[in-house]
Amino acid sequence: MPDEETPKIDAEDPGRTHAATSPPASGQDSPRETGQGSPSTDPHAASGAGADSGGGAAQAQPLSVADLLRWCTSLLASRAWQAMGLVPDPATNTLSRNLDDARLCIDAASGLIDQLLPRADEKERRELQTLLANLRMNFVEQKERERASRA
């Protein structure tokens, strides 16, 4: 629809999957979090490109670079939670831990977040910083747990 503005990915948008960056808060291995969610992992869902408005086929609209970075950040955060063993891999529905992969995902997400912060409003900046802090805090906890199990 020509008069509609392409929606931006918002961490509070109900169209996102909460499990991607906010693992369940139950159990001993639950990550600490402050209510941070994530956008959908479908890049076209964020721009409304995959949605049908009921009046025929929707036209695909390209994502802005900032929206693409938001989507990539969400994917990296989701993979970091999985690599920390806090969220099951959706393909296998199993938990596995690879803290080297988790560190790589967190560092890559941090780089993208650094690029997004100057372009984000205050609410989004706070959400991105909270996401990164939650990932880092949970990584440290998982690393300490790994060290304790080896001792």
N, C-alpha and C positions, 0 to 999 in steps of 0.2 A: 504494500500500500504506500503510495508516494507521500502522503501527509504524515505518516508515522515515523517517529524518530527511532533509529536502531537502539534498542536497550543495551546498556552497559552491563557487564558482569558485576553483580553486587554480591558481596559475601553473605548478605542477608536475604538474597533472592530465593524464594521457595523452589525454584526450578533446579537447584543444585543438589548434589548428593552429599549429605552430611557425613557419611562414613568416609568419604575421601580424605578429608583433612581433620575430622573430629572423630577419632575412634571411640568405641563405646566406653563409657565411664565406669564399667563394672569389672570386678576381678582385680587380682593383684597386679597384673601387668598393664592395667589401664593407664593411659597417658594422662598427665596433668593437662588441663586445658581451661580456657576461659570463654567457652562458647563459640569458638571459631569454626566456621563451616567452610565450604568450598563451592566454587561454581561447578557446573556440570562439566564432564570431561568431553562433551561433544562441542567442538568449536562453533558449529553452526547453530546449536541450540542457544548460545549466548546472544547471537545476533538475530535470532528469530528466523534464520534462513531455512531451517528444517521444518518449520511450523506451517500448517495449513490454516488459513483464516476462515475456511468454510466457503469461500467464494471461488474455489478453483485452486490451482497449484500456486504455491508461494514462490516468489522469485528469490533465488539465492543472492545474498548480499555479502560482499567480502568483509572480513573482519578488519578493524583498524589494527595497526601494529600494537598499540597499547592493549587492546582486547586479546590479541594473540599472545602477548606476554603474560596477561592474566591467566589465560587458559593453560599455557605452559607451566606457569607457577603452580596452578592447581594440580596438574599431572605430576609434577615433581614432588609436591607435598604428599599426594596420595601414595606415590611409590615410596617415599621416605617412611610413612607410617607402616607400609607393608614390610619394608626392609628392616624396620626395627622389630618386627614380629608382633606388632600391636593390632594389626588389621589383617584379616585373611586375604590372600591373593584371590581376586574374583574369578580367575580362570580355573583354579584348582580348589578353592575354598579351604586352603590349608594355611597355617601360620609357619613362616620360616624367618630366620634372622640372618641378615647379612649387614653388619654395621658399617662395612666399607662402602657398600652401595648406599646405605642411608646417609652417610656423611657426604657422599658425592651429590646426592639429590638435594640435601639441605644447602650445601655450598652453591649449587647451581641456582636453586630457588632464591637464595640470598642475592646473587648477582642480578637476577631479573627484578627482584623487589627493589634493589638499589636504583634501577632504571625507572621503575614505576613511581616511586615515592614523589619525585618532583611533579609528576603529572596527576597525582591523586588528590582528591579532596581530603579534608581532615579525617572524616569517618573511615575512608578507605585506607589512609595511611595508618591509622590506629589498628585496623583489622589486619593489614599486611604485617605490621610489626608484631602484633600478638601472635599471628600464625608462625612467624619465624621464631619468636621466643618460645612458643610451645614446642616446636620441632626440636630446637636446641636443648631445651630443658629435658625433654623425654629422651633425646639421644644420650645425654650425660647419664641419666638414670639407667638406661639400658646398657651403657658401657660399664658402669659400676657394677651392675648385676652380673654382667659377663665376667668381669674380673673376680668377683666374689665366688662365682661358681667354679672358676679354675683354681682357686686357692684351697 
